């Protein structure tokens, strides 16, 4: 495992007692396959949660349910006070509040970096182009690639592309960020630059849910680590305790496998 | 095992090598000739045989073209000349003398003033096959629109011009209302508003405004009945209308076929399969004959309009399938990224999916367009004068009876020029779009 993340920032703001995401007894099936089973999860504003687990455990599906990229069948998901149900209005509202970063970046290859960042603000938020471009440049500076603004995604390295994807999400000024294995498709040399960006974001108090295998990042940044297996939350704890004293046998096995080499 | 490692010597490079040019044999024209023409005894033989065959063909064809007679009054004159470099002359001569028949587009735009073209009259073609105002029927009164108070030159343009212009203005109006409403309300409402504005304009204002303008500025074009349009004018009219109209229709059909809405997608599938499953000729006959049975008799739609509609509907089915292929090539991640940013269906399609899908589909779309343009010659089956049929009428004259080669070569060449141009344009477009993505 790459231990790219630097030491924890003691200055990270404490989480508030305002609820950002509330999931109650949520279940999801793919056909006959029960992917998510009775998920209960409450995320406070400003909380940074790392979700880990073996592949196929449902961790990606879980965070994709939070902005309705996947539909859940039973139970409730409430994001920022808006319940996710079949109401398109609610779905649009949640999606404009929640940013998402994907494993394979999913940048729009036919648009420049700047256009990638301004597209949604202009068309969804109805922000004037000039203003949207200023915002985009602000966030591109923040992820440290303002000089790439006029290039196309195909001209950038993987790490740069993922930072553009983060900037693109931030341009919508989301209150919650979801990260779906943001470093899994990157070369080791590029993982650090993406994690650094995420750490900065965490320091500013962004509510973050991160699916990742970067245990160094989890230890440095997370308030809470959630371990999932077979569609269920098996164990959750604050990171120190989680890594030192895992309670369930399944967690111990998983940790020994990913840390023990 | 350890023997394997006995040769291993610790080694550290202390200077990095600079890049060097490849050897002479491996670059430029020499490399190309060696690899493509003279790479072995067998290929050398093939190259020489090919060169010899080329020489045989060109030594016959080139003089034939070079010394062709480009100026003859009739086919006998052309054939009779000694050493007559055969027949190429006929076609060229034909183009010069019979502009009204084979390339009428050029003259149709001229004002009526210059119409009674002596050359065209002299060539002995039946009058009705001359498209355009060259031979305006005497029955059409001059200056139908207005009392010709303005200079004759303007009035000479004849026929309806304000009507179509005002109809076109309806589209502009609808677009303007849509753009105006878009920042203020949701996209669906803005779209409805635009359509409504255009409809109101067409229903209540187009007629009066056009009439008023015609009275104020009486310019107009000479109406040309469909059976007087022929040759490449006809082909291009049908072809270009079909191309411009079938692309948007094809896009909508492709989107419909991939839609999540069950009925919409099944309707698109049925439409596409039915249209593709029946030959174009049958559809043209439907346009010509069957529609008259189904529509009330006072709805007599012009045959040319019917043909254009049929050709458009036909081409749209093919284009829909080509674009569906392009849509299928767009990775799921693109849709997910658009969703996660809160973009709606139409915005996602218009801004993200279609630009990429259409870029991929360009070769297929242009392929369909080329097919469409050439298929316009099928309208001869419903007694319209496509270029091929025009050659029959030319041959029916006494001067040019028995001339085949030149006419077909000419018609073929013109089609080739159009199609080749489209093909090159598509390649250029592909390369340009490709470049911009990397």
HADDOCK unambig.tbl for C-alpha pairs under 7 A between the chains (distance, minus, plus):
assign (segid A and resid 67 and name CA) (segid B and resid 340 and name CA) 6.84 0.50 0.50
assign (segid A and resid 69 and name CA) (segid B and resid 336 and name CA) 6.79 0.50 0.50
assign (segid A and resid 92 and name CA) (segid B and resid 342 and name CA) 5.61 0.50 0.50
assign (segid A and resid 95 and name CA) (segid B and resid 340 and name CA) 5.59 0.50 0.50
assign (segid A and resid 95 and name CA) (segid B and resid 341 and name CA) 6.23 0.50 0.50
assign (segid A and resid 95 and name CA) (segid B and resid 342 and name CA) 5.09 0.50 0.50
assign (segid A and resid 96 and name CA) (segid B and resid 341 and name CA) 6.17 0.50 0.50
assign (segid A and resid 96 and name CA) (segid B and resid 342 and name CA) 5.26 0.50 0.50
assign (segid A and resid 99 and name CA) (segid B and resid 340 and name CA) 6.69 0.50 0.50
assign (segid A and resid 99 and name CA) (segid B and resid 341 and name CA) 6.92 0.50 0.50
assign (segid A and resid 100 and name CA) (segid B and resid 340 and name CA) 6.26 0.50 0.50
assign (segid A and resid 106 and name CA) (segid B and resid 333 and name CA) 5.38 0.50 0.50
assign (segid A and resid 106 and name CA) (segid B and resid 334 and name CA) 5.68 0.50 0.50
assign (segid A and resid 106 and name CA) (segid B and resid 337 and name CA) 6.01 0.50 0.50
assign (segid A and resid 108 and name CA) (segid B and resid 334 and name CA) 6.82 0.50 0.50
assign (segid A and resid 108 and name CA) (segid B and resid 352 and name CA) 6.90 0.50 0.50
assign (segid A and resid 109 and name CA) (segid B and resid 437 and name CA) 6.29 0.50 0.50
assign (segid A and resid 110 and name CA) (segid B and resid 356 and name CA) 6.75 0.50 0.50
assign (segid A and resid 110 and name CA) (segid B and resid 437 and name CA) 5.59 0.50 0.50
assign (segid A and resid 120 and name CA) (segid B and resid 341 and name CA) 6.13 0.50 0.50
assign (segid A and resid 120 and name CA) (segid B and resid 343 and name CA) 6.68 0.50 0.50
assign (segid A and resid 124 and name CA) (segid B and resid 342 and name CA) 6.57 0.50 0.50
assign (segid A and resid 124 and name CA) (segid B and resid 343 and name CA) 6.14 0.50 0.50
assign (segid A and resid 126 and name CA) (segid B and resid 183 and name CA) 6.61 0.50 0.50
assign (segid A and resid 152 and name CA) (segid B and resid 437 and name CA) 5.86 0.50 0.50
assign (segid A and resid 152 and name CA) (segid B and resid 438 and name CA) 6.02 0.50 0.50
assign (segid A and resid 154 and name CA) (segid B and resid 437 and name CA) 6.56 0.50 0.50
assign (segid A and resid 154 and name CA) (segid B and resid 438 and name CA) 5.09 0.50 0.50
assign (segid A and resid 155 and name CA) (segid B and resid 438 and name CA) 5.42 0.50 0.50
